[in-house]
Amino acid sequence: MPCVEIFEKLRARGILIRHFNAPRISDYLRITIGTPEQMQRFFAALDEILGRINAAPTAQDTAPEGL
C-alpha cells in the first residue's frame, strides 16, 4: 500500500502524521511518538488499515514496562 494512502486513511481517523511528497522520501512517513494512549490508537488504526487485526505482537506490545 502506498504511503500516501496510509497517510490519508490515518488522517481520516484523526491521526496526524507527516508525509512528504518529495523525491527520495515520498515512500516514507514521519511518526512522532505521543502518549502511550495516542500510540496505542495509532497502532490499532494502522493494524486495521493494513488488515492485520490478528497480527503478531508489535515492538510496543513486547517493550519492557515503562517504555
Secondary structure, DSSP 8 states (H G I E B T S, - for coil): --HHHHHHHHHHTT---EE--STTTTT-EE-----HHHHHHHHHHHHHHHT-TT----HHHHS-TT-
